[in-house]
Amino acid sequence: MEIIASAPGKTILFGEHAVVYGEPAIAGAVNKRATIRLKEASDVSIFKSNDLGFEAELDTVAKRYRLKKGKPGIIKYILEILHKCHDHSPIELDLSLDIPIGSGLGSSAAVTVATLAALFKYQRKKFNKSFIAKKAHEIENNVQGVASPLDTRVSTFGGLIYLSKDKKISKFDTNLKSSFVIGYTSKRGNTGRMVKSVKSLKNRNPMVVNPIIKTIGKITDEAKIAIIKKQEFKLGELMNINQGLLDSLGVNTNELSRMVYLARKAGASGSKITGAGGGGSIIACCPRNQDRVFKALSYHDNAIKVNFSNRGVFVKEIR
């Protein structure tokens, strides 16, 4: 018997940093996924991935591993899941991943959600998506120290998600038809460091920064209306405005700024940082010219074409 589970990555459209201070955010699942194949092993648990070029033997009781090849990377999430949720009988997990690590596309959340779904199916446990999302958030909290429920929620349920000021999460009935391009650098952003940097700036200049945070929240609510009305060029315009405010918060870099303007020059209707900044990724909205934008961003950096996906986690058994 083999279990296969797959979960999507995500990207944030609006609300970075402002969401920390109670403002709304919009995020969506993308058509790039993490897939886990799980089956019984003979004597020791194994976690491997050809896509990431590693293999390790796992001690799920002690939360330790013996690396056979490659770099450990995302293995800490797997160990946490198996330590908390498994009976420690030997299993083999094989990860396929078309989400670039460190690109701001929620690879850890996708891997966590897919692994939990595969494990619970293997154990013959009854579960639903709400339970998976809750457990996945707990795992990410344990590993990272602090984690937003947005990533794991989006990866579990799919679609476009609106997080309100009172932290209620709702799914858009409509879906964006526009294509998007994610551009990412080799320099990864550090979310914790960037959040602290913005907090420090806010504490030093509250009369200036507080209105910026509020305005980002207003842009997010305007973007919500644009999505509902399918005003995709308006969405790009709002992304450009949002980018200017993120720049004023000091989370931009020369590499990210170059990609933002390259995307616009190549025909994107709008482009901005996605995620915490300080490295990582930008997202470009491309109702037209997706190929041109992709080519422009790929010349110096890395880029992938994405669309938003309504499909969240799924799991199946193969005999």
Short mmCIF file of the C-alpha atoms (twelve columns), coordinates in Angstrom:
data_MODEL
# 
_entry.id   MODEL 
# 
loop_
_atom_site.group_PDB 
_atom_site.id 
_atom_site.type_symbol 
_atom_site.label_atom_id 
_atom_site.label_alt_id 
_atom_site.label_comp_id 
_atom_site.label_asym_id 
_atom_site.label_seq_id 
_atom_site.Cartn_x 
_atom_site.Cartn_y 
_atom_site.Cartn_z 
_atom_site.pdbx_PDB_model_num 
ATOM 1   C CA . MET A 1   0.000   0.000  0.000   1 
ATOM 2   C CA . GLU A 2   1.219   3.504  -0.877  1 
ATOM 3   C CA . ILE A 3   -0.327  6.835  0.088   1 
ATOM 4   C CA . ILE A 4   0.077   9.924  -2.098  1 
ATOM 5   C CA . ALA A 5   -0.774  13.404 -0.803  1 
ATOM 6   C CA . SER A 6   -0.220  16.758 -2.485  1 
ATOM 7   C CA . ALA A 7   -0.612  20.371 -1.304  1 
ATOM 8   C CA . PRO A 8   -0.087  23.722 -3.055  1 
ATOM 9   C CA . GLY A 9   2.319   26.523 -2.338  1 
ATOM 10  C CA . LYS A 10  1.072   30.042 -1.749  1 
ATOM 11  C CA . THR A 11  1.846   33.656 -2.429  1 
ATOM 12  C CA . ILE A 12  0.808   36.821 -0.614  1 
ATOM 13  C CA . LEU A 13  -0.816  39.434 -2.819  1 
ATOM 14  C CA . PHE A 14  -1.444  42.189 -0.279  1 
ATOM 15  C CA . GLY A 15  -0.966  42.928 3.399   1 
ATOM 16  C CA . GLU A 16  2.669   42.069 4.179   1 
ATOM 17  C CA . HIS A 17  3.848   43.650 7.447   1 
ATOM 18  C CA . ALA A 18  0.558   45.535 7.944   1 
ATOM 19  C CA . VAL A 19  -1.107  42.231 8.892   1 
ATOM 20  C CA . VAL A 20  1.193   42.107 11.947  1 
ATOM 21  C CA . TYR A 21  -0.600  45.219 13.228  1 
ATOM 22  C CA . GLY A 22  -4.158  44.021 12.690  1 
ATOM 23  C CA . GLU A 23  -4.647  45.013 9.063   1 
ATOM 24  C CA . PRO A 24  -6.149  42.615 6.465   1 
ATOM 25  C CA . ALA A 25  -4.230  40.443 4.012   1 
ATOM 26  C CA . ILE A 26  -4.895  38.540 0.773   1 
ATOM 27  C CA . ALA A 27  -3.073  35.344 -0.160  1 
ATOM 28  C CA . GLY A 28  -3.673  32.538 -2.624  1 
ATOM 29  C CA . ALA A 29  -2.719  28.975 -3.443  1 
ATOM 30  C CA . VAL A 30  -0.632  28.581 -6.594  1 
ATOM 31  C CA . ASN A 31  -0.293  25.761 -9.110  1 
ATOM 32  C CA . LYS A 32  3.073   24.650 -7.703  1 
ATOM 33  C CA . ARG A 33  2.889   21.763 -5.263  1 
ATOM 34  C CA . ALA A 34  4.584   19.504 -2.742  1 
ATOM 35  C CA . THR A 35  3.802   15.804 -3.142  1 
ATOM 36  C CA . ILE A 36  4.522   13.121 -0.538  1 
ATOM 37  C CA . ARG A 37  4.545   9.392  -1.293  1 
ATOM 38  C CA . LEU A 38  4.391   7.346  1.912   1 
ATOM 39  C CA . LYS A 39  4.741   3.599  2.403   1 
ATOM 40  C CA . GLU A 40  5.849   1.077  4.994   1 
ATOM 41  C CA . ALA A 41  9.604   0.588  5.431   1 
ATOM 42  C CA . SER A 42  11.467  -2.514 6.570   1 
ATOM 43  C CA . ASP A 43  13.528  -1.458 9.584   1 
ATOM 44  C CA . VAL A 44  14.140  2.314  9.748   1 
ATOM 45  C CA . SER A 45  12.195  5.397  8.686   1 
ATOM 46  C CA . ILE A 46  13.578  7.180  5.620   1 
ATOM 47  C CA . PHE A 47  12.948  10.619 4.181   1 
ATOM 48  C CA . LYS A 48  14.270  11.345 0.687   1 
ATOM 49  C CA . SER A 49  13.785  13.692 -2.236  1 
ATOM 50  C CA . ASN A 50  15.313  13.480 -5.686  1 
ATOM 51  C CA . ASP A 51  14.194  17.049 -6.379  1 
ATOM 52  C CA . LEU A 52  16.169  18.360 -3.398  1 
ATOM 53  C CA . GLY A 53  18.963  15.796 -3.706  1 
ATOM 54  C CA . PHE A 54  18.916  14.369 -0.223  1 
ATOM 55  C CA . GLU A 55  18.170  11.232 1.777   1 
ATOM 56  C CA . ALA A 56  18.176  10.669 5.525   1 
ATOM 57  C CA . GLU A 57  17.418  7.978  8.079   1 
ATOM 58  C CA . LEU A 58  15.113  9.215  10.821  1 
ATOM 59  C CA . ASP A 59  14.998  8.592  14.548  1 
ATOM 60  C CA . THR A 60  11.443  9.810  15.137  1 
ATOM 61  C CA . VAL A 61  11.533  9.205  18.906  1 
ATOM 62  C CA . ALA A 62  14.581  11.398 19.542  1 
ATOM 63  C CA . LYS A 63  13.858  13.785 16.612  1 
ATOM 64  C CA . ARG A 64  17.260  13.091 15.090  1 
ATOM 65  C CA . TYR A 65  18.422  12.072 11.635  1 
ATOM 66  C CA . ARG A 66  21.431  10.582 9.911   1 
ATOM 67  C CA . LEU A 67  22.070  12.313 6.616   1 
ATOM 68  C CA . LYS A 68  23.056  9.953  3.804   1 
ATOM 69  C CA . LYS A 69  23.348  12.637 1.122   1 
ATOM 70  C CA . GLY A 70  22.498  16.251 0.409   1 
ATOM 71  C CA . LYS A 71  21.526  19.030 2.836   1 
ATOM 72  C CA . PRO A 72  18.840  18.644 5.533   1 
ATOM 73  C CA . GLY A 73  16.740  21.695 4.593   1 
ATOM 74  C CA . ILE A 74  13.065  20.995 5.204   1 
ATOM 75  C CA . ILE A 75  13.626  17.793 7.200   1 
ATOM 76  C CA . LYS A 76  12.921  19.470 10.567  1 
ATOM 77  C CA . TYR A 77  9.229   19.756 9.646   1 
ATOM 78  C CA . ILE A 78  9.066   16.044 8.809   1 
ATOM 79  C CA . LEU A 79  10.739  15.083 12.095  1 
ATOM 80  C CA . GLU A 80  8.347   17.268 14.086  1 
ATOM 81  C CA . ILE A 81  5.328   15.676 12.388  1 
ATOM 82  C CA . LEU A 82  6.529   12.116 12.921  1 
ATOM 83  C CA . HIS A 83  7.563   12.814 16.517  1 
ATOM 84  C CA . LYS A 84  4.166   14.315 17.415  1 
ATOM 85  C CA . CYS A 85  1.759   12.362 15.209  1 
ATOM 86  C CA . HIS A 86  3.261   8.929  14.439  1 
ATOM 87  C CA . ASP A 87  3.666   5.693  16.404  1 
ATOM 88  C CA . HIS A 88  7.343   5.500  15.297  1 
ATOM 89  C CA . SER A 89  6.880   2.388  13.151  1 
ATOM 90  C CA . PRO A 90  9.267   2.502  10.135  1 
ATOM 91  C CA . ILE A 91  7.931   4.329  7.075   1 
ATOM 92  C CA . GLU A 92  9.443   5.764  3.902   1 
ATOM 93  C CA . LEU A 93  8.559   9.254  2.703   1 
ATOM 94  C CA . ASP A 94  9.495   10.479 -0.763  1 
ATOM 95  C CA . LEU A 95  9.056   14.208 -1.463  1 
ATOM 96  C CA . SER A 96  8.534   15.717 -4.920  1 
ATOM 97  C CA . LEU A 97  8.659   19.512 -4.917  1 
ATOM 98  C CA . ASP A 98  8.174   22.005 -7.725  1 
ATOM 99  C CA . ILE A 99  8.084   24.925 -5.262  1 
ATOM 100 C CA . PRO A 100 11.493  26.643 -5.060  1 
ATOM 101 C CA . ILE A 101 12.844  26.653 -1.492  1 
ATOM 102 C CA . GLY A 102 13.212  30.161 -0.070  1 
ATOM 103 C CA . SER A 103 11.157  31.757 -2.837  1 
ATOM 104 C CA . GLY A 104 8.350   32.974 -0.597  1 
ATOM 105 C CA . LEU A 105 5.921   30.395 -1.985  1 
ATOM 106 C CA . GLY A 106 5.272   28.591 1.292   1 
ATOM 107 C CA . SER A 107 7.234   25.403 0.625   1 
ATOM 108 C CA . SER A 108 7.375   24.447 4.313   1 
ATOM 109 C CA . ALA A 109 3.605   24.821 4.730   1 
ATOM 110 C CA . ALA A 110 2.918   22.759 1.600   1 
ATOM 111 C CA . VAL A 111 5.270   19.974 2.731   1 
ATOM 112 C CA . THR A 112 3.772   20.003 6.235   1 
ATOM 113 C CA . VAL A 113 0.176   19.852 5.001   1 
ATOM 114 C CA . ALA A 114 0.883   17.093 2.468   1 
ATOM 115 C CA . THR A 115 2.840   14.996 4.984   1 
ATOM 116 C CA . LEU A 116 0.111   15.217 7.621   1 
ATOM 117 C CA . ALA A 117 -2.579  14.227 5.107   1 
ATOM 118 C CA . ALA A 118 -0.527  11.246 3.915   1 
ATOM 119 C CA . LEU A 119 0.285   10.126 7.467   1 
ATOM 120 C CA . PHE A 120 -3.298  10.306 8.740   1 
ATOM 121 C CA . LYS A 121 -4.523  8.392  5.689   1 
ATOM 122 C CA . TYR A 122 -1.835  5.754  6.291   1 
ATOM 123 C CA . GLN A 123 -2.939  5.477  9.927   1 
ATOM 124 C CA . ARG A 124 -6.612  5.099  8.922   1 
ATOM 125 C CA . LYS A 125 -7.520  8.128  10.993  1 
ATOM 126 C CA . LYS A 126 -10.617 10.181 10.266  1 
ATOM 127 C CA . PHE A 127 -9.761  13.797 9.480   1 
ATOM 128 C CA . ASN A 128 -11.007 16.820 7.568   1 
ATOM 129 C CA . LYS A 129 -9.305  19.860 6.094   1 
ATOM 130 C CA . SER A 130 -9.937  22.029 9.154   1 
ATOM 131 C CA . PHE A 131 -8.109  19.484 11.309  1 
ATOM 132 C CA . ILE A 132 -5.194  19.335 8.839   1 
ATOM 133 C CA . ALA A 133 -4.896  23.146 8.766   1 
ATOM 134 C CA . LYS A 134 -4.914  23.336 12.585  1 
ATOM 135 C CA . LYS A 135 -2.309  20.577 12.998  1 
ATOM 136 C CA . ALA A 136 -0.085  22.019 10.253  1 
ATOM 137 C CA . HIS A 137 -0.101  25.422 11.954  1 
ATOM 138 C CA . GLU A 138 0.892   23.762 15.255  1 
ATOM 139 C CA . ILE A 139 3.809   22.018 13.539  1 
ATOM 140 C CA . GLU A 140 5.023   25.247 11.918  1 
ATOM 141 C CA . ASN A 141 4.738   27.051 15.264  1 
ATOM 142 C CA . ASN A 142 6.801   24.359 16.960  1 
ATOM 143 C CA . VAL A 143 9.528   24.467 14.314  1 
ATOM 144 C CA . GLN A 144 9.688   28.223 13.690  1 
ATOM 145 C CA . GLY A 145 8.776   29.569 17.114  1 
ATOM 146 C CA . VAL A 146 6.033   31.690 15.559  1 
ATOM 147 C CA . ALA A 147 4.021   31.177 12.366  1 
ATOM 148 C CA . SER A 148 1.002   32.716 10.698  1 
ATOM 149 C CA . PRO A 149 -1.976  30.391 10.151  1 
ATOM 150 C CA . LEU A 150 -2.382  31.921 6.688   1 
ATOM 151 C CA . ASP A 151 0.201   29.751 4.893   1 
ATOM 152 C CA . THR A 152 -1.092  26.420 6.170   1 
ATOM 153 C CA . ARG A 153 -4.719  27.466 5.722   1 
ATOM 154 C CA . VAL A 154 -4.168  28.439 2.081   1 
ATOM 155 C CA . SER A 155 -2.185  25.265 1.390   1 
ATOM 156 C CA . THR A 156 -4.942  23.127 2.922   1 
ATOM 157 C CA . PHE A 157 -8.019  24.705 1.353   1 
ATOM 158 C CA . GLY A 158 -6.621  26.241 -1.844  1 
ATOM 159 C CA . GLY A 159 -8.091  29.258 -3.594  1 
ATOM 160 C CA . LEU A 160 -7.781  32.954 -2.768  1 
ATOM 161 C CA . ILE A 161 -8.049  33.841 0.928   1 
ATOM 162 C CA . TYR A 162 -8.954  37.130 2.631   1 
ATOM 163 C CA . LEU A 163 -7.821  37.554 6.237   1 
ATOM 164 C CA . SER A 164 -9.908  40.276 7.907   1 
ATOM 165 C CA . LYS A 165 -8.866  42.690 10.639  1 
ATOM 166 C CA . ASP A 166 -10.527 40.473 13.248  1 
ATOM 167 C CA . LYS A 167 -8.520  37.473 11.952  1 
ATOM 168 C CA . LYS A 168 -11.456 35.771 10.255  1 
ATOM 169 C CA . ILE A 169 -10.471 33.909 7.092   1 
ATOM 170 C CA . SER A 170 -12.827 33.796 4.114   1 
ATOM 171 C CA . LYS A 171 -12.406 32.342 0.643   1 
ATOM 172 C CA . PHE A 172 -13.182 34.374 -2.475  1 
ATOM 173 C CA . ASP A 173 -15.979 32.891 -4.582  1 
ATOM 174 C CA . THR A 174 -14.330 34.230 -7.708  1 
ATOM 175 C CA . ASN A 175 -10.918 33.281 -9.062  1 
ATOM 176 C CA . LEU A 176 -8.364  35.462 -10.835 1 
ATOM 177 C CA . LYS A 177 -7.959  34.688 -14.521 1 
ATOM 178 C CA . SER A 178 -4.750  36.677 -14.775 1 
ATOM 179 C CA . SER A 179 -1.432  34.931 -14.974 1 
ATOM 180 C CA . PHE A 180 1.337   35.825 -12.550 1 
ATOM 181 C CA . VAL A 181 5.121   35.584 -12.527 1 
ATOM 182 C CA . ILE A 182 7.165   35.116 -9.372  1 
ATOM 183 C CA . GLY A 183 10.734  36.391 -9.532  1 
ATOM 184 C CA . TYR A 184 13.131  35.366 -6.788  1 
ATOM 185 C CA . THR A 185 16.758  35.970 -5.935  1 
ATOM 186 C CA . SER A 186 19.373  33.643 -4.484  1 
ATOM 187 C CA . LYS A 187 19.323  35.810 -1.349  1 
ATOM 188 C CA . ARG A 188 16.624  34.556 1.003   1 
ATOM 189 C CA . GLY A 189 14.715  36.987 3.169   1 
ATOM 190 C CA . ASN A 190 14.608  36.594 6.941   1 
ATOM 191 C CA . THR A 191 10.995  37.140 8.003   1 
ATOM 192 C CA . GLY A 192 11.725  37.579 11.711  1 
ATOM 193 C CA . ARG A 193 14.491  40.097 11.082  1 
ATOM 194 C CA . MET A 194 12.365  42.158 8.678   1 
ATOM 195 C CA . VAL A 195 9.354   42.204 11.032  1 
ATOM 196 C CA . LYS A 196 11.622  43.465 13.838  1 
ATOM 197 C CA . SER A 197 13.103  46.102 11.522  1 
ATOM 198 C CA . VAL A 198 9.669   47.481 10.612  1 
ATOM 199 C CA . LYS A 199 8.629   47.441 14.283  1 
ATOM 200 C CA . SER A 200 11.718  49.419 15.205  1 
ATOM 201 C CA . LEU A 201 11.045  51.968 12.449  1 
ATOM 202 C CA . LYS A 202 7.432   52.242 13.621  1 
ATOM 203 C CA . ASN A 203 8.479   52.803 17.235  1 
ATOM 204 C CA . ARG A 204 10.919  55.543 16.223  1 
ATOM 205 C CA . ASN A 205 8.486   57.288 13.863  1 
ATOM 206 C CA . PRO A 206 4.925   56.363 14.903  1 
ATOM 207 C CA . MET A 207 3.263   59.488 13.469  1 
ATOM 208 C CA . VAL A 208 4.688   58.675 10.030  1 
ATOM 209 C CA . VAL A 209 4.672   54.861 9.948   1 
ATOM 210 C CA . ASN A 210 1.247   54.226 11.511  1 
ATOM 211 C CA . PRO A 211 -0.572  55.950 8.623   1 
ATOM 212 C CA . ILE A 212 1.509   53.882 6.143   1 
ATOM 213 C CA . ILE A 213 0.403   50.671 7.870   1 
ATOM 214 C CA . LYS A 214 -3.239  51.850 7.788   1 
ATOM 215 C CA . THR A 215 -2.953  52.728 4.098   1 
ATOM 216 C CA . ILE A 216 -1.615  49.281 3.236   1 
ATOM 217 C CA . GLY A 217 -4.721  47.910 4.955   1 
ATOM 218 C CA . LYS A 218 -6.938  50.181 2.845   1 
ATOM 219 C CA . ILE A 219 -5.143  49.021 -0.315  1 
ATOM 220 C CA . THR A 220 -5.847  45.409 0.668   1 
ATOM 221 C CA . ASP A 221 -9.553  46.170 1.033   1 
ATOM 222 C CA . GLU A 222 -9.559  47.942 -2.333  1 
ATOM 223 C CA . ALA A 223 -7.851  44.888 -3.820  1 
ATOM 224 C CA . LYS A 224 -10.586 42.690 -2.350  1 
ATOM 225 C CA . ILE A 225 -13.171 44.697 -4.284  1 
ATOM 226 C CA . ALA A 226 -11.055 44.563 -7.453  1 
ATOM 227 C CA . ILE A 227 -10.837 40.767 -7.201  1 
ATOM 228 C CA . ILE A 228 -14.596 40.408 -6.674  1 
ATOM 229 C CA . LYS A 229 -15.265 42.694 -9.665  1 
ATOM 230 C CA . LYS A 230 -12.513 40.972 -11.700 1 
ATOM 231 C CA . GLN A 231 -10.733 44.304 -12.281 1 
ATOM 232 C CA . GLU A 232 -7.327  42.804 -12.946 1 
ATOM 233 C CA . PHE A 233 -5.625  45.920 -14.298 1 
ATOM 234 C CA . LYS A 234 -6.836  47.809 -11.211 1 
ATOM 235 C CA . LEU A 235 -5.263  45.036 -9.155  1 
ATOM 236 C CA . GLY A 236 -1.903  45.706 -10.813 1 
ATOM 237 C CA . GLU A 237 -2.226  49.420 -10.115 1 
ATOM 238 C CA . LEU A 238 -2.868  48.703 -6.446  1 
ATOM 239 C CA . MET A 239 0.187   46.432 -6.355  1 
ATOM 240 C CA . ASN A 240 2.340   49.303 -7.611  1 
ATOM 241 C CA . ILE A 241 1.006   51.658 -4.925  1 
ATOM 242 C CA . ASN A 242 1.518   49.002 -2.268  1 
ATOM 243 C CA . GLN A 243 5.120   48.527 -3.405  1 
ATOM 244 C CA . GLY A 244 5.884   52.194 -2.827  1 
ATOM 245 C CA . LEU A 245 4.699   51.896 0.755   1 
ATOM 246 C CA . LEU A 246 6.683   48.705 1.353   1 
ATOM 247 C CA . ASP A 247 9.732   50.531 0.029   1 
ATOM 248 C CA . SER A 248 9.147   53.306 2.557   1 
ATOM 249 C CA . LEU A 249 9.168   50.685 5.346   1 
ATOM 250 C CA . GLY A 250 12.720  49.693 4.372   1 
ATOM 251 C CA . VAL A 251 12.025  46.101 3.330   1 
ATOM 252 C CA . ASN A 252 13.157  46.506 -0.269  1 
ATOM 253 C CA . THR A 253 16.564  45.568 -1.672  1 
ATOM 254 C CA . ASN A 254 18.399  46.516 -4.869  1 
ATOM 255 C CA . GLU A 255 17.733  43.023 -6.293  1 
ATOM 256 C CA . LEU A 256 14.008  43.107 -5.503  1 
ATOM 257 C CA . SER A 257 13.659  46.658 -6.813  1 
ATOM 258 C CA . ARG A 258 15.367  45.698 -10.071 1 
ATOM 259 C CA . MET A 259 12.925  42.837 -10.587 1 
ATOM 260 C CA . VAL A 260 9.910   45.001 -9.723  1 
ATOM 261 C CA . TYR A 261 10.800  47.537 -12.420 1 
ATOM 262 C CA . LEU A 262 11.922  44.942 -14.954 1 
ATOM 263 C CA . ALA A 263 8.529   43.279 -14.655 1 
ATOM 264 C CA . ARG A 264 6.667   46.540 -15.231 1 
ATOM 265 C CA . LYS A 265 8.899   47.457 -18.156 1 
ATOM 266 C CA . ALA A 266 8.219   44.046 -19.735 1 
ATOM 267 C CA . GLY A 267 4.466   44.612 -19.578 1 
ATOM 268 C CA . ALA A 268 3.200   43.584 -16.137 1 
ATOM 269 C CA . SER A 269 0.204   45.617 -15.007 1 
ATOM 270 C CA . GLY A 270 1.725   45.716 -11.532 1 
ATOM 271 C CA . SER A 271 4.496   44.218 -9.434  1 
ATOM 272 C CA . LYS A 272 5.548   44.222 -5.813  1 
ATOM 273 C CA . ILE A 273 7.457   42.342 -3.135  1 
ATOM 274 C CA . THR A 274 5.653   39.249 -1.924  1 
ATOM 275 C CA . GLY A 275 6.467   38.202 1.617   1 
ATOM 276 C CA . ALA A 276 8.608   39.933 4.203   1 
ATOM 277 C CA . GLY A 277 11.228  41.401 1.860   1 
ATOM 278 C CA . GLY A 278 14.919  41.837 2.550   1 
ATOM 279 C CA . GLY A 279 15.496  39.202 -0.120  1 
ATOM 280 C CA . GLY A 280 13.152  36.545 -1.462  1 
ATOM 281 C CA . SER A 281 10.561  37.298 -4.115  1 
ATOM 282 C CA . ILE A 282 8.433   39.680 -6.110  1 
ATOM 283 C CA . ILE A 283 5.114   38.961 -7.788  1 
ATOM 284 C CA . ALA A 284 4.015   40.456 -11.109 1 
ATOM 285 C CA . CYS A 285 0.410   40.559 -12.317 1 
ATOM 286 C CA . CYS A 286 0.269   39.758 -16.030 1 
ATOM 287 C CA . PRO A 287 -3.199  39.917 -17.618 1 
ATOM 288 C CA . ARG A 288 -1.061  40.134 -20.757 1 
ATOM 289 C CA . ASN A 289 2.638   39.623 -21.514 1 
ATOM 290 C CA . GLN A 290 3.306   36.773 -19.052 1 
ATOM 291 C CA . ASP A 291 5.954   35.265 -21.360 1 
ATOM 292 C CA . ARG A 292 7.735   38.612 -21.779 1 
ATOM 293 C CA . VAL A 293 7.775   39.247 -18.036 1 
ATOM 294 C CA . PHE A 294 9.011   35.713 -17.347 1 
ATOM 295 C CA . LYS A 295 11.840  36.119 -19.874 1 
ATOM 296 C CA . ALA A 296 12.871  39.506 -18.464 1 
ATOM 297 C CA . LEU A 297 13.022  38.240 -14.875 1 
ATOM 298 C CA . SER A 298 14.779  35.005 -15.834 1 
ATOM 299 C CA . TYR A 299 17.663  36.835 -17.526 1 
ATOM 300 C CA . HIS A 300 19.453  37.846 -14.302 1 
ATOM 301 C CA . ASP A 301 17.481  36.038 -11.604 1 
ATOM 302 C CA . ASN A 302 15.032  33.141 -11.241 1 
ATOM 303 C CA . ALA A 303 11.396  33.155 -12.280 1 
ATOM 304 C CA . ILE A 304 8.417   30.841 -12.471 1 
ATOM 305 C CA . LYS A 305 5.007   31.266 -14.041 1 
ATOM 306 C CA . VAL A 306 2.111   30.710 -11.647 1 
ATOM 307 C CA . ASN A 307 -1.641  30.825 -11.616 1 
ATOM 308 C CA . PHE A 308 -3.897  30.747 -8.603  1 
ATOM 309 C CA . SER A 309 -5.410  27.364 -7.904  1 
ATOM 310 C CA . ASN A 310 -8.659  26.413 -6.183  1 
ATOM 311 C CA . ARG A 311 -7.314  22.957 -5.410  1 
ATOM 312 C CA . GLY A 312 -6.014  22.494 -1.895  1 
ATOM 313 C CA . VAL A 313 -4.636  19.334 -0.328  1 
ATOM 314 C CA . PHE A 314 -5.706  15.945 -1.662  1 
ATOM 315 C CA . VAL A 315 -4.773  12.419 -0.684  1 
ATOM 316 C CA . LYS A 316 -5.280  8.977  -2.233  1 
ATOM 317 C CA . GLU A 317 -4.340  5.365  -1.581  1 
ATOM 318 C CA . ILE A 318 -2.718  3.129  -4.176  1 
ATOM 319 C CA . ARG A 319 -2.736  -0.640 -3.748  1 
# 
